[in-house]
């Protein structure tokens, strides 16, 4: 289980998130939602120890501040919204970076286990056949799969996803999220992801955390946390009514 207690963090002058608390267990997919600028990405960066924070984050009862950076990489991985690799690696080389925490030296001596993990991940994300292509030749959707493969190759206990379906069409969004949910359930891993598409949240999430102005607005099961009244207060519109009206239009067009 990962547990966040009274977490506050920001950049420079002031805090962006204020006193956020929640927990998520193994096998669970937790979706973070809220309007633009409410602190969703800042929350993920805090948990990943990319930015400083006040409060406490524990994993399996151990404070994250006690982990070395290398041990931290074995426990928590972040797929950022604007992930980048600054050198013209092949897909295989880019994904192999995810095994850094397990390798001796800077990936000079990948073990047979490392190579097996990389191959398995590339195959499951359907990029094995293009593993020797350079990443600067890829489409946005292919590149997103490479970044996700690199994250999964770390084999962490917790994966933090900041809008993981960026650049993917609807079919690939659904396939990717189904794979992630199954991966988490089968391996007792925890997924914590930032999303904007509420339809995907209902299909993908077990629990939801709703943020507003840097504070926790709701947290719990999907139906409980994303009820009409709370969503209206956070987004300033009748989200549920809009979704139902859209569904009626789809029904008429069948």
N, C-alpha and C positions, 0 to 999 in steps of 0.2 A: 504494500500500500504506500502511496505517496500522499503526504498530508501537508497542506499549506495553512499557516496560522498567522493571521493579522499582518499580511504582507503589504508593504507600502514601498513604492519605487518611482523613480522619474529620471529626468535628465537636467542637470544644471540647477536652475533656480528652484524648481518645485516638483512635487510629486505628481505623477500621472495616475497612479492607482493608490487607493487608500484602504487599508485594513481589510484586505480580501482573505477569506478563509474558506477552504473546501478540502475534500479528500477524494481519492479515486483508487480503486483496488485492481488487482490483477485480473485480466480478462475484460476490463471495462473500457468502453469508448465514451469519453466525456467531450461534449461539444461546447465551445465557448462562443457566445454570440453577443451582439450589441451594435449600436450605431458606430459609424466611422469616428475614430478619435477617442473612443471610450476607454482604451487601455488594454485591448486584447493582446496585441503583439508585445507590449511592454510586460504583461504578465508572463508570457512564455519566455521572454528574454531573462526575466528575473529568476524563474525556476531553473533555467539553463545556466545561471550564474554568468551571463554575458554582461549584465549590468548589476550594480550594487543594489541591495534592498535592505529594508528593516523588517523584522518579523522572523519567521522560522519556516524552513522547508525541510521535511524529513522523508527519507525513503527507507522503508522497512525498519522504522524507528531510529534511524541514524541521521543526524543533521548533515545536510549536504555540504556545509562549510568544512566538514572534517575530511572530505574526499580530496585526494590529489586530482589534478586535471586528467591524468591518464585513467585513473579509476573511475572518475566521473564520466568519462567517455564510454565506459563499459556499462554504465547504469542509465544514462539519459542522453538522447540524441535529439537535435533540433533540426527540422527541415524548415528553413526560413522562407519568407515570402519571396525574397529576391536573392535566392541562393546563387552563388557564383563560384566558378573555378577559374583561376586567372591564367592558367597555362593550357596550351593545346594538347591535352591528354587524349588518349583513346578512351572509349567507354570503359573498357576493362581497367585501365589505369585509374580512371576517375573513381570508379566504384571501389577499387582496392584501397583507396584512401580511408574508407570506412573501417578497415582492419588495422589502422595505425596503432590503436590502443593495445592490440594483441601481438604486434610484430616486434622483433628485435631490430633496433636501428630504424631508419626511415624506410620501411617497407622493402628493405634489401633482401630479407629472408622470409618471404611468405611461406607459411607451412602448408602441408597438404590440406589441413583443415581449413585454413584461410582460403585457399583456392577453391575448395569444395563449396564453402559458403558463398563466395563471389559467383561461382557458376550457377548455383541453385537460385540465387537471387535474380541474376540476369535472365535466367530461363523463366522464372515465375512472372517477371515483369515484361516478358516478351521482347527482350532486347539482346538476347544471346547471339542471334544470327548477325547482328551488326556490331558486335563487341569490339571490333578492330577499327571502327570508324572514329574519326576525330570529333570531339564534342562541339567544336566550333562549326561543324557542318550540319548539325542537327536542327530539326524544327523545335519550336517551343515546347510542344507536347512530348517529343522524344527526350528533350533535355530534362524536363520535369521528372520523367521516369528514371533517368540516370541519377538525379539528385536523390530521389526516393530510394533507389537501389543502394546508393552509398549509405544512406541513413539506416536502412534495414540490415546492411552488412555489418554494422556495428553490433547488432544483436543486443540492444539495450533492454533494460527492464521497462523503461518509459520512453515513448516517442512523442515529441511535441511537434505538431504540424500546423504551420501558419498558412492557411488557405491552400491545402495540398492539391486541389484540383485546378489550380491556375493553368491556363493554356490547353486544357483538355476539353474535347467535345463531350457531349452528354453521355454517349455510350461508354467512353473511356473513363469518365468521372465515376459512373456507377460501377463499372468493373473494378476500378482501382479501390474504391471504398469498400466494396464487398470483400476484396482480397485482404485489405487491411483489417477489417473487422474479424474475418475468419482467422487471420494470422494472430491477432491479439487473443482471441478466445482459445485457440488451440495451444498456444504457447504461454498462456497466463501472463501476457504483457498488458501494459496500460497505454492507451492512446488518449492524448489530450489534443484536440484540434480546434483551430479557429475557423469558423465558417460564416458565410453570408446567406447561402441558399438554405432556406428553412425546410424545403422539401427533402434535401439531402440529409439534413439533421434528423428528420423523422425516420428516415430509412436507416441511417448509419449509427445514430447515437443510442446509448443506453441511458445516459444522464445528460443534463444540460446545465450550463452556468451562464446566466444572463447578466451582462454588465451595463452600467449606465453612469456616465460622468466619473469613471474611474472607481466606482463602488459596485459591490455585489447587489444586484437587484433581485435575483432569484437563483436557487440552486436545488436540484433534485431530479426526479424522473422527468422524462420529456414532457408528458402531459401536464404534470404538476407545475414545472418551472415555466413552461411556455403557454400558460393559460391566457385567454383573451384579454383579461383586464390588465395583467402585468405587461403584456406585449404592447398594448395600447399606451400605457403610461411611459414605456421606454422609447418606443418608436414614433409616438405621436400620431398613430393612425390605426385603423381597425385591420390588423394583419390577417386575422382569421377570416373576416368578411371578404377581404380582397381575394384570398386564396379560394374561398368557396365560389365567389363570382367567376374567377378564372376557370375553375373546374366545370361550372355550368356551360361556359363557352366551349370547352373541350367536348363536353357531352353532346352539345348541339351539333358539333362538327363531325361526329362519328359517322 
